[in-house]
Amino acid sequence: MTVAPISSKRVILLNRFFFPDQSPTSELLSDLAFALGRVGCRVMVITSRLRYDDRTAKLSSREVARSVEIRRVWSFRSKADTLIGRALEYLSFYLSAGSCLWQSAGRGDIIIAKTDPPLLSIMAAPIARLKGARLINWLQDLFPEVAVELGVAGAIGRPAFHLLRRLRNRSLRSASVNVVPGSGMAKTLEQEGIAPQHISVIANWSDGKLIQPIPSEGNELRRRWGLAHNVIVAYAGNFGRAHDFDTIIEAMTQHQQHATLAPAGDIMHQIAFLFVGGGAQHKALEREITVRKLVNAQVHPYQPRELLATLLGAADIHLVSLRPELEGLVVPSKIYGIIAAARPVIFIGSPIGEVARLIEHAKCGFTVEPEDSKTLLDRIIKLAKNHSLMKAMGTKARLAFEHQWDKPHAMAKWLSLLDVTSKREVPD
């Protein structure tokens, strides 16, 4: 029997956010969707009419972008980021997206369900089975484990989370394959009873053509924000609950105290902290900066995607963080853009975690354990004083990126996976 190539198949992708939204899950899904469209796949994306970075935005219900058909379904949008508001947002999307998927999916289709909102696999699995489609779950984080570790809903929510975990695992076991961004998450799924042959590790990526290493001198954003002559330590991206900002805030506080006592011309006067992005901890961060009267820090909203290389190139040092209890449940994707920009990284998190291993492998930065703000500041000062070390680490970062984490590597892995999946028997 002759099996049709993947380019003849239809792929349906599910996620709450998609192009032109700039959130991390949206950009990854957009990259994959457009890459599939370029090789001739019939691609449909079922998404919401919302934007992560603009709570008032409402996108058109139907659109074709770069040969990709986009179906944007209605979903509720709360005015504030609250637990009840998010639950209503998620529930409304499950219902609308599920209805659209039921009407759209056909026998032999490949459905790729991401994890925004969480647990999309529970909705997608029975529809895929009844429609004779193949399901791929693309997991960026593991819910409800993340919610439990973050203390969402406390002890009251644990019975519900236990039930959701069982339903989630059943949906993962029924899938053709479950794609995860790191080996730690793969190990966690195996511990949940998912067979290794139904797990595939494809690391997240960045676009090496979009993000080219650029010198900090003359950088437009450095000039605009009055930081042209500073050594900039930046955190750019999602200010989510999974990330540790307490250690960073304490390091900024210590830096300001030391800078006050330092003589004129000392490197301490040149160091400045920059935060660009948005998310659940954005307001809390701004509040702490105000309360502590930290004049060494600036906070700015998300910047347009066309300025991404400029933004990443504006910083001399980048910060990445992840709470250690979330290792194996989340992999921060911002690391790939940073190393594409050829900048050194300081990771605040577990020294044996996914990001720490990447940094050690590439020799492109340091890892600092949470709550160790003194060591964090020491590492920042060490880099600020040694421009040749910063440059060397940046060069190693870019080389490692080009070898393993540039977008073409990931797209090749995805196309290979989809080709294999398309040749498997369609479930009855």
C-alpha positions as CSV (number, residue, x, y, z in Angstrom):
1,M,0.0,0.0,0.0
2,T,1.3,3.4,-0.9
3,V,1.2,5.9,1.9
4,A,0.7,9.6,1.1
5,P,3.4,12.0,2.1
6,I,2.9,14.4,5.0
7,S,2.5,17.3,2.6
8,S,-0.8,15.8,1.5
9,K,-2.3,15.6,5.0
10,R,-4.4,18.1,6.9
11,V,-3.0,19.3,10.2
12,I,-5.3,21.0,12.7
13,L,-3.6,22.9,15.5
14,L,-5.3,23.9,18.8
15,N,-4.1,26.7,21.1
16,R,-5.8,29.7,22.7
17,F,-3.3,32.2,21.2
18,F,-1.9,32.4,17.7
19,F,-0.4,34.8,15.2
20,P,-0.3,37.8,15.5
21,D,-0.2,37.3,19.2
22,Q,3.4,37.4,20.7
23,S,3.1,35.1,23.7
24,P,5.6,32.2,23.8
25,T,3.1,29.4,23.0
26,S,1.7,31.5,20.2
27,E,5.0,32.2,18.5
28,L,6.1,28.5,18.7
29,L,2.7,27.3,17.2
30,S,2.9,30.0,14.5
31,D,6.4,29.0,13.5
32,L,5.2,25.4,13.1
33,A,2.0,26.2,11.3
34,F,3.6,28.4,8.8
35,A,6.5,25.9,8.2
36,L,3.9,23.2,7.5
37,G,2.1,25.5,5.2
38,R,5.3,26.1,3.2
39,V,5.8,22.4,2.6
40,G,2.3,22.0,1.2
41,C,0.3,20.8,4.2
42,R,-3.3,21.9,4.5
43,V,-3.1,23.6,7.9
44,M,-6.0,24.8,10.0
45,V,-5.5,26.6,13.4
46,I,-8.4,26.7,15.9
47,T,-7.7,29.5,18.3
48,S,-9.4,32.4,20.2
49,R,-10.0,36.0,19.0
50,L,-7.9,37.2,21.9
51,R,-4.3,38.5,22.4
52,Y,-2.3,37.6,25.4
53,D,-0.7,41.0,25.6
54,D,-3.8,43.1,25.0
55,R,-6.9,42.2,27.0
56,T,-9.1,44.5,24.9
57,A,-8.1,43.1,21.5
58,K,-10.5,41.1,19.4
59,L,-9.2,39.5,16.2
60,S,-11.3,38.5,13.2
61,S,-13.1,35.2,13.3
62,R,-11.6,33.9,10.1
63,E,-8.4,34.6,8.2
64,V,-5.9,33.1,5.9
65,A,-2.3,33.9,6.7
66,R,0.6,32.5,4.7
67,S,-1.7,29.7,3.4
68,V,-2.8,28.8,6.9
69,E,-6.5,28.8,7.6
70,I,-7.3,30.4,10.9
71,R,-10.6,29.8,12.8
72,R,-10.9,32.1,15.7
73,V,-13.7,31.0,18.1
74,W,-15.4,33.1,20.7
75,S,-14.2,32.8,24.3
76,F,-14.8,34.8,27.4
77,R,-12.2,37.4,28.4
78,S,-12.2,38.6,32.0
79,K,-11.2,42.2,32.8
80,A,-8.7,41.1,35.4
81,D,-6.4,38.1,35.8
82,T,-8.2,36.3,38.6
83,L,-8.6,32.5,39.3
84,I,-12.3,32.6,38.6
85,G,-11.8,34.8,35.5
86,R,-9.2,32.4,34.1
87,A,-11.5,29.4,34.8
88,L,-14.2,31.0,32.8
89,E,-11.8,31.9,30.0
90,Y,-10.6,28.3,29.8
91,L,-14.1,26.7,30.0
92,S,-15.5,29.0,27.2
93,F,-12.6,28.1,25.0
94,Y,-12.9,24.4,25.6
95,L,-16.5,24.5,24.5
96,S,-16.1,26.8,21.5
97,A,-12.9,25.1,20.3
98,G,-14.3,21.6,20.9
99,S,-17.4,22.5,18.8
100,C,-15.2,23.8,16.0
101,L,-12.9,20.8,16.1
102,W,-15.9,18.4,16.0
103,Q,-17.2,20.1,12.9
104,S,-13.8,20.4,11.2
105,A,-11.9,17.2,11.9
106,G,-12.0,14.3,9.5
107,R,-10.6,10.8,9.2
108,G,-6.9,10.7,8.8
109,D,-6.4,14.3,10.0
110,I,-3.6,15.0,12.4
111,I,-4.6,17.1,15.4
112,I,-1.9,18.9,17.4
113,A,-3.2,20.1,20.8
114,K,-1.0,22.5,22.8
115,T,-1.5,23.3,26.5
116,D,-3.0,26.8,26.5
117,P,-5.5,26.5,28.1
118,P,-4.3,23.5,30.2
119,L,-5.8,20.1,29.6
120,L,-6.8,20.6,25.9
121,S,-5.9,16.9,25.4
122,I,-8.9,15.9,27.5
123,M,-11.2,17.7,25.1
124,A,-9.3,16.7,21.9
125,A,-8.8,13.0,22.6
126,P,-12.4,11.8,22.4
127,I,-13.0,14.0,19.3
128,A,-9.9,12.6,17.6
129,R,-11.0,9.0,18.4
130,L,-14.6,9.4,17.2
131,K,-13.5,11.3,14.0
132,G,-10.8,8.8,13.1
133,A,-8.0,11.4,13.5
134,R,-4.6,11.1,15.0
135,L,-3.8,13.2,18.1
136,I,-0.5,14.7,19.0
137,N,-0.3,16.5,22.4
138,W,2.3,19.2,22.4
139,L,3.0,19.8,26.1
140,Q,4.6,23.0,27.2
141,D,3.8,22.4,30.9
142,L,2.1,19.7,33.0
143,F,-1.1,20.7,34.6
144,P,-2.5,20.1,37.2
145,E,1.0,19.4,38.7
146,V,2.1,23.0,38.1
147,A,-1.1,24.3,39.9
148,V,-0.5,22.1,42.8
149,E,3.2,23.2,43.2
150,L,2.1,26.8,43.0
151,G,-0.6,26.3,45.6
152,V,-3.5,27.2,43.3
153,A,-6.8,26.6,45.1
154,G,-5.0,25.0,48.1
155,A,-6.1,21.8,49.7
156,I,-9.7,22.4,48.5
157,G,-8.6,22.0,44.9
158,R,-6.6,18.8,45.4
159,P,-9.4,16.3,44.9
160,A,-10.4,18.0,41.6
161,F,-6.8,18.1,40.5
162,H,-6.4,14.4,41.2
163,L,-9.4,13.7,39.0
164,L,-8.1,16.0,36.2
165,R,-4.7,14.3,36.4
166,R,-6.2,10.9,35.8
167,L,-8.3,12.2,32.9
168,R,-5.2,14.0,31.5
169,N,-3.1,10.8,31.7
170,R,-5.8,8.8,29.9
171,S,-5.9,11.3,27.1
172,L,-2.1,11.2,26.8
173,R,-2.1,7.4,26.7
174,S,-4.6,7.5,23.8
175,A,-2.6,9.9,21.7
176,S,-0.3,8.8,18.8
177,V,2.5,10.7,20.5
178,N,3.1,13.4,23.2
179,V,5.7,16.0,22.4
180,V,7.6,17.6,25.3
181,P,10.4,20.2,25.2
182,G,12.8,18.5,27.6
183,S,14.0,15.2,29.0
184,G,12.9,16.1,32.5
185,M,9.3,16.4,31.4
186,A,9.6,13.2,29.4
187,K,10.8,11.4,32.6
188,T,7.8,12.9,34.5
189,L,5.4,11.5,31.9
190,E,7.0,8.1,32.1
191,Q,6.4,8.2,35.9
192,E,2.8,8.9,35.1
193,G,2.5,5.7,33.2
194,I,2.9,7.1,29.6
195,A,4.9,4.6,27.5
196,P,8.2,5.9,26.3
197,Q,7.3,5.1,22.7
198,H,4.5,7.6,23.0
199,I,6.8,10.4,24.1
200,S,9.0,12.5,21.8
201,V,11.4,15.2,23.0
202,I,11.6,18.2,20.6
203,A,13.2,21.2,22.3
204,N,11.7,24.6,21.8
205,W,13.6,26.9,19.6
206,S,14.2,30.4,18.3
207,D,14.6,31.9,14.8
208,G,18.3,32.4,14.1
209,K,17.4,34.5,11.0
210,L,15.2,36.8,13.0
211,I,17.5,37.0,16.0
212,Q,21.0,37.9,14.8
213,P,23.7,38.9,17.3
214,I,23.9,42.7,17.2
215,P,26.3,45.0,19.1
216,S,24.9,46.9,22.0
217,E,26.5,50.1,20.8
218,G,24.0,52.3,19.0
219,N,21.1,50.1,20.0
220,E,17.8,51.9,19.5
221,L,16.1,50.7,22.7
222,R,19.1,51.4,24.9
223,R,19.1,55.0,23.5
224,R,15.3,55.3,23.9
225,W,15.3,54.2,27.5
226,G,18.4,56.3,28.5
227,L,20.6,53.3,29.0
228,A,23.1,53.7,26.2
229,H,26.1,53.7,28.5
230,N,25.0,51.2,31.1
231,V,25.7,47.5,31.6
232,I,22.2,46.2,31.2
233,V,20.9,43.1,33.1
234,A,17.6,42.2,31.5
235,Y,14.6,39.9,32.1
236,A,12.5,39.8,29.0
237,G,9.3,37.7,28.4
238,N,6.6,36.3,30.6
239,F,6.4,37.4,34.2
240,G,4.6,34.2,35.2
241,R,4.1,32.5,38.6
242,A,6.6,29.8,37.7
243,H,9.4,32.3,37.8
244,D,11.4,33.5,40.8
245,F,11.6,37.3,41.0
246,D,12.3,37.5,44.7
247,T,15.9,36.7,44.3
248,I,16.3,39.2,41.5
249,I,14.6,42.0,43.5
250,E,16.9,41.3,46.5
251,A,19.9,41.4,44.2
252,M,18.7,44.8,42.8
253,T,18.2,46.1,46.3
254,Q,21.7,45.0,47.4
255,H,23.2,46.5,44.2
256,Q,21.6,49.9,44.8
257,Q,22.9,49.9,48.4
258,H,26.4,49.1,47.2
259,A,26.2,51.6,44.4
260,T,25.3,54.4,46.9
261,L,28.6,53.7,48.7
262,A,30.8,53.1,45.7
263,P,33.2,55.8,44.5
264,A,32.6,57.7,41.3
265,G,33.5,55.8,38.2
266,D,33.0,52.4,39.9
267,I,31.3,49.7,37.7
268,M,28.4,49.6,40.2
269,H,27.2,52.9,38.9
270,Q,26.9,51.5,35.4
271,I,24.8,48.4,36.1
272,A,21.1,48.8,35.4
273,F,18.2,46.3,35.5
274,L,15.6,46.1,32.7
275,F,12.3,44.2,32.7
276,V,10.3,43.9,29.5
277,G,7.2,41.8,29.1
278,G,4.0,41.1,31.0
279,G,2.2,38.4,33.0
280,A,0.9,37.5,36.5
281,Q,3.8,39.0,38.5
282,H,4.2,42.2,36.4
283,K,2.2,44.4,38.8
284,A,3.9,42.9,41.9
285,L,7.3,43.5,40.4
286,E,6.5,47.2,39.7
287,R,5.1,47.5,43.2
288,E,8.3,46.2,44.8
289,I,10.4,48.5,42.7
290,T,8.3,51.5,43.8
291,V,8.2,50.5,47.5
292,R,11.9,49.9,47.6
293,K,12.6,53.0,45.6
294,L,14.9,51.2,43.2
295,V,16.2,53.7,40.7
296,N,18.4,51.1,39.1
297,A,15.5,49.3,37.4
298,Q,13.1,50.0,34.5
299,V,9.9,48.1,33.5
300,H,8.5,48.2,30.0
301,P,5.7,46.3,28.2
302,Y,6.1,43.7,25.5
303,Q,7.8,45.1,22.4
304,P,6.8,44.4,18.8
305,R,8.1,41.2,17.3
306,E,10.1,43.1,14.7
307,L,12.1,44.6,17.6
308,L,12.9,41.2,19.2
309,A,16.5,41.1,18.0
310,T,17.0,44.7,19.1
311,L,15.5,44.0,22.5
312,L,17.6,40.9,23.2
313,G,20.7,42.7,21.8
314,A,20.0,45.7,24.1
315,A,21.0,43.7,27.1
316,D,24.6,42.7,28.1
317,I,23.4,40.0,30.4
318,H,20.1,38.1,30.5
319,L,18.3,36.5,33.4
320,V,16.2,33.4,33.3
321,S,14.4,31.9,36.3
322,L,12.3,28.9,37.2
323,R,11.2,27.7,40.6
324,P,13.0,24.4,41.4
325,E,9.8,22.5,42.3
326,L,8.7,23.0,38.7
327,E,11.6,21.2,37.1
328,G,10.2,18.5,34.9
329,L,6.9,20.4,34.6
330,V,8.0,23.5,32.8
331,V,10.9,24.5,30.5
332,P,11.5,28.3,30.0
333,S,11.6,28.9,26.3
334,K,13.1,32.4,26.5
335,I,16.6,30.8,26.8
336,Y,16.7,30.0,23.1
337,G,16.2,33.6,22.0
338,I,18.9,34.8,24.4
339,I,21.5,32.4,23.2
340,A,20.5,33.2,19.6
341,A,21.4,36.8,20.4
342,A,24.8,35.7,21.6
343,R,24.4,37.0,25.2
344,P,25.5,35.3,28.5
345,V,22.8,33.9,30.7
346,I,22.4,33.8,34.5
347,F,19.8,31.2,35.5
348,I,18.1,31.4,38.9
349,G,16.9,27.8,39.6
350,S,17.9,24.3,40.2
351,P,21.6,23.6,39.3
352,I,20.6,20.1,38.0
353,G,17.7,21.3,35.9
354,E,17.1,21.5,32.2
355,V,18.3,25.2,31.7
356,A,21.3,24.7,34.1
357,R,22.4,21.7,32.0
358,L,22.1,23.7,28.8
359,I,24.2,26.6,30.2
360,E,26.8,24.1,31.4
361,H,26.9,22.3,28.0
362,A,27.3,25.6,26.1
363,K,29.5,27.3,28.7
364,C,27.5,30.4,28.2
365,G,26.7,31.6,31.7
366,F,26.1,30.8,35.3
367,T,23.4,29.1,37.5
368,V,22.5,30.6,40.9
369,E,20.2,28.9,43.4
370,P,17.0,30.7,44.4
371,E,17.3,33.0,47.5
372,D,21.0,33.4,46.9
373,S,20.8,37.0,45.9
374,K,24.4,37.7,47.0
375,T,25.8,35.2,44.5
376,L,23.5,36.5,41.8
377,L,24.9,40.0,42.3
378,D,28.4,38.7,42.4
379,R,28.0,36.9,39.1
380,I,26.5,40.1,37.5
381,I,29.4,42.2,38.8
382,K,31.9,39.6,37.5
383,L,30.5,39.8,34.0
384,A,30.1,43.6,34.1
385,K,33.8,44.0,35.0
386,N,35.0,41.6,32.3
387,H,33.7,42.4,28.8
388,S,35.9,39.8,27.2
389,L,34.3,37.1,29.3
390,M,30.8,38.4,28.3
391,K,31.8,38.3,24.7
392,A,33.3,34.8,24.9
393,M,30.2,33.4,26.6
394,G,28.0,35.1,24.1
395,T,30.0,33.6,21.2
396,K,29.7,30.1,22.7
397,A,26.0,30.6,23.2
398,R,25.4,31.4,19.6
399,L,27.5,28.5,18.4
400,A,25.5,26.1,20.6
401,F,22.3,27.6,19.4
402,E,23.2,27.2,15.7
403,H,24.2,23.6,16.3
404,Q,21.1,22.5,18.2
405,W,18.4,25.0,18.8
406,D,17.9,27.1,15.6
407,K,14.4,26.8,14.1
408,P,15.3,24.6,11.1
409,H,16.5,21.8,13.4
410,A,13.2,21.8,15.3
411,M,11.1,22.0,12.1
412,A,13.0,19.0,10.6
413,K,12.2,17.0,13.7
414,W,8.6,18.0,13.6
415,L,8.2,17.1,9.9
416,S,9.9,13.7,10.6
417,L,7.5,13.1,13.5
418,L,4.5,14.1,11.5
419,D,5.6,11.9,8.6
420,V,5.9,8.9,10.9
421,T,2.5,9.7,12.6
422,S,0.7,10.0,9.3
423,K,1.7,6.5,8.4
424,R,0.3,4.9,11.5
425,E,-3.1,3.2,11.3
426,V,-6.0,5.5,11.9
427,P,-7.8,4.4,15.1
428,D,-11.2,2.7,14.6
